Amino acid sequence: MDDITAMLRRSYDEAPYPGRAYAHTHPDYMAALATLLGLNPPPVAHCRVLEIGCAAGSNLIPMALSLPEATFVGIDLSPRQIADGRRIIETLGMTNVTLLVRDVQEVGDELGQFDYIIAHGVYSWVPAPVRDRLMALTKRSLASHGIAYISYNTYPGWHILGALRDLMIYAARGVEDPRERARIALALLDMLAESDSENANAFHSFLAAYAGQFRSVLSRLGSLSHAFLIHDALEVVNEPVSFAQFAAHAAQHGLQYLSETEFPMVLPLGLKPETVDAIRSFSRSGIDLEQYMDFLRGRQFRQTLLCHDHVTVRRTLRPERLMGMSVAALMHPETQPLDLAGSEWVVFRNLHGVAFSVSAPITKAALICLAEASPRAVAFEDLVVAAQRRAVAAGASLEDTEPSALARRLGGDLLRAFATATSLVSFHLHPPAVATRPGERPKVTPLARLEAQHGEEVTNLYHDVISLDPFDRHLVQSLDGRHDRRALEEMMAAAVTAGEVPYAGDDGRAASLAGLAADIEQRLNWFAQVALLVE
């Protein structure tokens, strides 16, 4: 065990994992989902958060910035990554986040109790005894009504991915340098993806298809692809488990399954009614039902929320649980003009193209109100009032309808959207203070400016990752709230003239500086839309 621990420590010291923010690990997201399921989670504003396997704090530090009255502790096996994270914390002058070099096997009670615990990318990548210590630490350190997040690789999807892993490890055998191992693995995947033929047997064709799919996933990861290969597919330990095995392991430690962070995945979406009826007949519990769905979907990865087994979970979503929450959404109707007074079905779509159909005037009006407020979240009670006023002004006969009835209808529709895709609508107990317009002197967080100096990804105020091109990166670094438009134009013009920033038109050719002011304004408006700008 000590040898494996030493190998893992060396692996992350030699090739640090380039971390990022994971929106579904934020305490606000976990608390909102727990509330929807009938729990009373700890208040987010003053919570205590522990991240196990925090790397350099790329996930934890943005949380700490967004919740200055909360306390954050991160532990990791890698001294190099902890040192990197501490330098960022010192640069930002933060005092509510602490990063510690700790082996999870050696952590006792000295860290205290935590309201929210995060273990992303740990469970499947440590030996079984360490997984047991991880679960025991979670049980011991989690506050009575706290929520824990644990991610892990799952079967059945990893059965075939395991074959790919074996091939990559074999191809890279004897190679010590982790980046060279990743290069060899990528070359092997490219070969496999192109190897299928009409004469190939079924397994070969299946393997080639999976190799192509895996290669596509790596392409979407961009600069993270090598690190993902090194620390996931090629790591010394990678032990997937079935969902049922994971839930049973949690139960052994007095913890119970609460939900997946991607809530629609707990529902039988995309399955024929006959299939759903059949797997229900085979299922003895909700765990069984989700396990059967994993089999049918070829599930490869899960992000699971846990709570103590003494907590009562109410799995039927009810509109009244939205009281006290705030709502954010950006959807637009497919057809114009929009009739807010009638009850005809209308399709709304978000920026990802995900469709959601509504018929109730109160909901149509609410979606328009939310789009106008975006990216800011609106208190649910205020949304009901604003939507009723808007619908009545458009001719809907809602002026005498009880607000409670309107809240039930609107709440039910919003929950239906959440159950369709979490990208359609988000719920918040502690929404961020985002700017909806750039303002005279636009400003992003100090962390976003620092992130823009070192890479193409920055963290927005909703704990999502936003990708920037070189022009955007340079502009973001100047948004400290001190510069008006003229100053920003002069700074960007100087950078373009000096060749520090590429500036091209739609045809790829160098653009004239005459259009720079308009382009800067366009970028600033986009920054506001993606919740990068602070009030």
N, C-alpha and C positions, 0 to 999 in steps of 0.2 A: 504493500500500500504506500509506504514512504517513497518507493521508487517511482510509482505512478504519479504521486503528488509532485515530486521533484521534476518529472518530465513535463507535467502540465504547467508548472511555474515557469520552467525554461521556455516552453513553447510560446507563452504569452509575453515573456520578457523579450524574446528574440523577434517576434512578429506581433506587436500589440494589435488588439482588435480595434479597428476604427469605429468606435461606438457612435450612436445617434440616439435621438429621442424616440420613444415608442409611446404613441398617444394613449393607448389603452392601459398603460401602466400608471398613468397620472392618478393621484388620489381622487381628484374630482370625478374622473370617469368611473373609477371603481365604486366610489360612494354613490354616484347617480344610479348605476346599474343595480347596486345592492338595494337602494331605496325602492326602485321599481319592483324588486322582488320581495318587498315587504319588510326589509331589515331597517334598523335604525343605526347606520354606521357612524363612527366618530366624526365630529365636525372637521371639515377639511382645513379651514383657515389656521387652526392651531395644532394640527396633527403632528405625530411623530412617525417618520418613515424610515424603514431599513431596506437598503438594496443589497442583496447577496450576489456577489459577482458583478460589482459595479464598474469594473475596468477603470477607465480614466474619468468616470463620472459624467459622460456625455448625456446620459438619460437623467441622472439625479440633479445635476447642476441647474438645468433649465427649470426643473420643478421648484428648486429652492429659491430661484429668482422670482418665480410667479407667486410663491407663498412665503413672504418674508417673515411672518410670525410663526411659521412651522419649523420643525427641526428635522434634519436629514442626516442619516449616517449610512455610509457605504463601506462595504468590506470586499476585499479581493485578494487573491493569492499572489498576484504579480506586483512586486515592489516597483517595477518600472512604471506600470500603468497608474498606480496610486501616486507616484511622484509627479507624473504628468498632470494628473487631475488636481493635485494640490497647487501646482503652479498656476493653473487657470483660476482656481478659487482665490489665490492671493492676488492675481492680476485684477480680478473683479471686486476685490475688497469684501468678500462675502464672509459672514460670521455664523450662518445658520446651517452650514453643511460641513461634515467631517468625513474624511476618507481614511480608512485604516487598512494596513496590511494584516489580514487575518486568514487563517485556514478554518473553514467552517467546522472542521472536526474539533477545533480547539476553543471555539467560542462558548463561554459559559453564560452566566446571568449578568455579567458586568455591563452589558449594553442596555439592559432594562427592557421595558415593554414598548411595543410599537403598534400604532393604529393601522398601519398599512405596511405590508412586507412584499418585496418584489424579488423574484429570482428568475431573471430572463436569461436563457441560454446556459443554464447550469445543470439542471436535473439529468438530462440524457448524456451529458458530457463528463460525468464523474462516475467512479465505480459504485456498485450497489451499496457498500457500507457507508459511503459518503452521502448517497441519496437518502439513506435512512437517517443520518445525522442532520441533513438538511430539513427533512420533514419534522424531526424532533425539535430542531431549533425553531422552526416556524410555529409549531404548537406551543412551545414554551414562551416564545417572545411575543406572540400575537395577543393584543388586548382582547377583552371579553367579547366585544362586538366588532372586532377588527376584520379586515379583509386581506387575504394574501393572493398574490398572482404568481403562478409558476408556469413556465413554458417548457415544452418537451417534444421530441420527435415521437411519432406514433406509427404503429402498425394499423392497417395493412399496407399503407403507402410506402413504408420504409422497407418492406420485403424486397421489392424490386430495386429501390434506391440502394439497399444494402449490397446487392449484386454489383451495382455501379461502383460503390465504395470499394468493394473487394478488388475490382479491376484497376481502379485508380491507385490503390495502395500497392498492388502488385507491380504496376508500371513504374511507380516511383520508389520501389524498394532500393535500399542502399544509398539513397540520396538524402543528405543531411540538411541542406539549405531549404528552409520552408518555402521560399518563393520559387525556387527551381522545382520543388515538388508540385506546387500549384500550376506552374507552366506545363509540366508533363501531364498533369491531370486534365487540364483544359484541352491539350492537343488530343488526348485520348477520347474525350467527350466529342470533339469535332469529328474525329474519325468514326466513332460509333454512330453518331447522328446521320452520317452520310453513307453508312454501310449496308443499309437495307436493300434488298433486291427481291425480285419475284421468285428467286430460287431459295431465299432464306427460309429457315424453319420458323415456326411460330414464336419460339422463345427469342430468337435473334431479332425478329421484327419488333417484338415487344420491347426488348432491351434498347434497340435503336430509337424507338419512339420515346422512351423515357429519357434517353440521353439527350435527344433534341429538346425535350421539355425542360430538363435540368439546365441545359445550356442557355435556354431562353430566360430562365429565372436568373442565372448568373449575369446575363447581359443587362437585365433590368437593374441589377444591383450596382452596375457601373464600377466605381472605384472600390467598392466593398467586396467585389467578386473574389479576389485572391484571398482576402482574410476569411471570407465565408468558407472557401474550400479548405484552407489550412486548419481552421478551428471547428469546422463542422464535418465535412466529408472525410478529411484526412487526419483528423485528430486521433490521438492514441486511444481515447475512449469515445464511443458514440453508441449508446445502447437505447434504442427506441423501446417503448412499451405500448401496450394497448391502453385505450382510455379506461377500460374496466379495471385493468391492473393498477393504473395510477389512482383511480378512485378508491380501490381497495386499500392501497398503501396509505392514502390519506386517512381513511377510516381507522386503520390500525393505530394511528396516532391521535385519534380524537378529533379529526377534522372532517368536514363534509364538503362535497361538491356543491358549489353555488351556481356557477354558470360559465359558459365560454365568454370571453370578452367580445367576440364577434357574435352578437346575440342571434342573428338569423340562422347561424349554423346549428343551434340547438333545436331548430324546427325542421320538420320534414319537407322543406321547400324543394321543388323540382322533382319530387317523387310522385308517381301515380297514386291516386287514392287507394286502389287495390293493393298496391305495394305497401302503403302505410298501414292499412288494415292488417295485412299479413304479418309485418314485423311487430306490430302491436300484439298480435296473438302469440308471438314467440317470446315477447318481453315480459319479464317479471317485475321490472322496475324502470324508472326513467333512465338509469344508467344503462340498462340493457338496450333500451330504445336508441339511445345515442350511439352505443357501440355498434348496433346493426347499421345505423346510418353511416358510421365511419367505414364499415366494410363496403357498403354500396358506393361510397364516394371516393374510396381509396385515400382516405385522410392521411396526411404525412406529418402534420404539425398541429399542436394545440396550444392555446393560451388560456389557462384555466384559473378561475377564481375559487378560492376556498374560504370557509369560515369555520368557527367552532361547531362541534356537533350538537351543542345544546341550543343553538339558535334556530328559531322557526323560520323556514323559507316558504314564501307563498308565491308559487310559480305562475299564477295567472296574473297578467299585467292588468292593472286597473287605473282608469283615468284620474281618480282622486289622489293617487300617489304623485301626480305632477304638481300638486299644490306646493308652493315654496320653491319650485325649481324654475330655472330659466331655459329657454329654448332658442336654438340657432338653426337656421336652414336657409339654403339658397336654391330655390327651384323657380322655374319660369314656365308658364303655360305654353303648350304647343300651338294653340289657336288664339288669334286676336280678332276682334275685341273679346275680352273675357266677360261673360255674363255672370255677375256676382249675385244676381237676384234669383236665377233659376236653379233647378236641381239636376241639370244635365251633367253627365260625367265628363270631366275634363282631365286630360293628361298633362301633368307637370313633369319636367325633367331637371335634374341637377347638372352641374358642369361636367360630370362624368358620363352623362347620357342615361343615367338610371331613371326609369319611369315610375311615376306614382299617380294613380287615378283617384280623383275625389269628385263628389257630387254635392256635398253640403255647402251652402253659401258661407257659413261661418268659417269652414276650413279653407275655402278658396280665398276669402278675404284675409285670413290669417297668414296664408302662404305669401300673399302679396306684401303684407306688413313685414313679415320676416325677411323677405328679399330686399325691401327698402332699408331695413335696419342692418342687414348683413355687412360685416361679419359679427356684429355685436349680438349677443344673446338677449332675449327679451323675457322678462318675468312672465310666467304662464298666466297669472291673474291679469296682468296688464294687457297681455295679448288677447285674452277673451274680450276685454272691454274695447280695445282698439278695433278688433275684427268685427264685433257687433256694430260698432259705430259706422265702420266702412261699408258693411253689407247693407245696413239700413239706408245709408245715403245712396246706395246703388239701386234701391227699390226692393230689397228683401224684406219680408214681413217678419222681422225678428225683434221689433221694438218692445213687444210685450212678453217676449220669451224670458223665462227665468235664467239668470246668469249660470246657475248650477247646471241647468239642462244644456246650455250652450257649452259649458266647460266639459261635460261628459262627452258630448258629440265631438268637439274639437280634440279633446284628450284622446279619445278612442282612435281617431284618424291619425294623430301624431304617433301613437304607439304602433299603429298598423304600419306606418312608414318606417319606424325604427326596426320593426320585425322583418321588413322587406330588405333593408340595407342600412347599415349604420352610417353610411355616407349621406343619406337623405336628410337626417335630422339628428341633432345632438342635444342632450339634456345636461344641465349643469346645476350644481349646488353652490359653486363658487366660480362664477364666470369671470374671465379676464376682462380688464379694462382696455378694450381695443378701440382704436380710432377708425371711424368709417370714412374719413376723408384725410388727405395728406396734411392739411393745415398750412399755415404760413412757414413754419420751421419744422419740417417732418423729423420724426425721431423713431428709431428702433431701439431695442434693448442693447446694453453694452455687450451682452453675450453674442447677439446676432452680428454686431460689428466685428467682434473677435473671431467668430466662426467664418465670416466672409473673408477675413485675412488669410485663413489657412485652408479653405476648401470651398467647394461649390454648393454645400448644403448648409442651411441655417435653420434654426428652430423658431417657429412662430409662437404666438401667445396662446394657442390651443395645444401646444406640445406636438405639433405636426412638423414634419421636415419639408422644407421648401428648397427646390433646386434653383440655382442662379447661374446665369451666363456671366462671362467676364465683365461685361459692362455693368450688369446689376451688382456684382460683387463689389466693384469699385464704388458705385453710388451708395450702396448700403453702408460702407465704411465711413461715409461722410455724414450720415444721418444721426447726428448727436443732439439735435434740437437747437443748435446754435446758428445754423445757416439757412438763409432765405433762398428763394429761387435764383436770384442773380448770383449769389455766392456759389450755389451748387452748379450753375451753368459755367461759371468761370473755372471752377475746380475741374469739372469734367472736360471742358474744352482744353485745358492745359494738359490733362492726362492723355487725351486723344492725340493732341499735337505732338506730344513727347513720345508717342508710340507705346505708352504704358497700357492703354486700353484699346482693344479693337473696336471699330465703329463702322459698321457696314449697313447698306440698305438691304431691301428684300432680295435684290439680285446678287448679293454677296460682294458687291464692289464697295470700295471705301465711300462713305457718305459725306455730304457737305455738312459743315458745322451749322449751316443755316437752319437745319431742322432739329438741332440738338435740344432746344428748349422744349419743343413739342414732345420729343422722345422722352426726355426726363419726366415731364408731366405724366405721360402715359405710364412710365415705369412706376412712378410714385402712386398713381391710382391703383395699379396692379398690386403693389405692396400693401395698400390698404385692404384690397379685396381678399388677399390671402392672410390677413391678420398678422402682418409684420410690424405695423405701426402702433405705437403706444399713444395714449391720450396726452 
